Amino acid sequence: MTNTNTDNKTEERKNRFTGQSIMLTKQEAAKHDAIFMGELAATLEDKELGYGGSKLWDKVRADINWFRKHNAEAYMVLLD
């Protein structure tokens, strides 16, 4: 039997400040990584446009809100 359960938590991510870790699904891990890649891109763009000028912050906030809605525990460990 093939396991097609997409809820398998196989991806570990750590809080960059506390070191606390949590296991995520592949979808959650991709969303988590997108938050930090977006944060980096928005920060770099802000250097040209001025603080808060990047429209990329909207995507970062949307991804953070996705975590609040879909995995509050991971949000509290990784992003709060």
Contacts in CASP RR format, 6 or more apart in sequence:
PFRMAT RR
TARGET T0000
AUTHOR 0000-0000-0000
METHOD contacts of the structure
MODEL  1
MTNTNTDNKTEERKNRFTGQSIMLTKQEAAKHDAIFMGELAATLEDKELG
YGGSKLWDKVRADINWFRKHNAEAYMVLLD
6 25 0 8 1.000
6 26 0 8 1.000
6 27 0 8 1.000
7 25 0 8 1.000
8 25 0 8 1.000
8 26 0 8 1.000
9 23 0 8 1.000
9 24 0 8 1.000
9 25 0 8 1.000
9 28 0 8 1.000
10 23 0 8 1.000
10 25 0 8 1.000
10 26 0 8 1.000
11 23 0 8 1.000
11 24 0 8 1.000
11 25 0 8 1.000
11 26 0 8 1.000
11 28 0 8 1.000
11 29 0 8 1.000
12 21 0 8 1.000
12 22 0 8 1.000
12 23 0 8 1.000
12 24 0 8 1.000
13 21 0 8 1.000
13 22 0 8 1.000
13 24 0 8 1.000
13 29 0 8 1.000
13 32 0 8 1.000
13 74 0 8 1.000
13 78 0 8 1.000
14 20 0 8 1.000
14 21 0 8 1.000
14 78 0 8 1.000
15 21 0 8 1.000
15 77 0 8 1.000
15 78 0 8 1.000
20 77 0 8 1.000
20 78 0 8 1.000
21 77 0 8 1.000
22 73 0 8 1.000
22 74 0 8 1.000
22 77 0 8 1.000
22 78 0 8 1.000
24 32 0 8 1.000
24 71 0 8 1.000
24 74 0 8 1.000
28 67 0 8 1.000
28 70 0 8 1.000
28 71 0 8 1.000
28 74 0 8 1.000
31 63 0 8 1.000
31 66 0 8 1.000
31 67 0 8 1.000
32 67 0 8 1.000
32 74 0 8 1.000
32 78 0 8 1.000
32 79 0 8 1.000
34 59 0 8 1.000
34 63 0 8 1.000
35 60 0 8 1.000
35 63 0 8 1.000
35 64 0 8 1.000
35 67 0 8 1.000
35 79 0 8 1.000
38 56 0 8 1.000
38 59 0 8 1.000
38 60 0 8 1.000
39 60 0 8 1.000
41 54 0 8 1.000
41 56 0 8 1.000
42 52 0 8 1.000
42 54 0 8 1.000
42 56 0 8 1.000
42 57 0 8 1.000
42 60 0 8 1.000
43 54 0 8 1.000
45 53 0 8 1.000
45 54 0 8 1.000
45 56 0 8 1.000
46 52 0 8 1.000
46 53 0 8 1.000
46 54 0 8 1.000
64 75 0 8 1.000
64 79 0 8 1.000
67 74 0 8 1.000
67 75 0 8 1.000
67 78 0 8 1.000
67 79 0 8 1.000
68 75 0 8 1.000
END
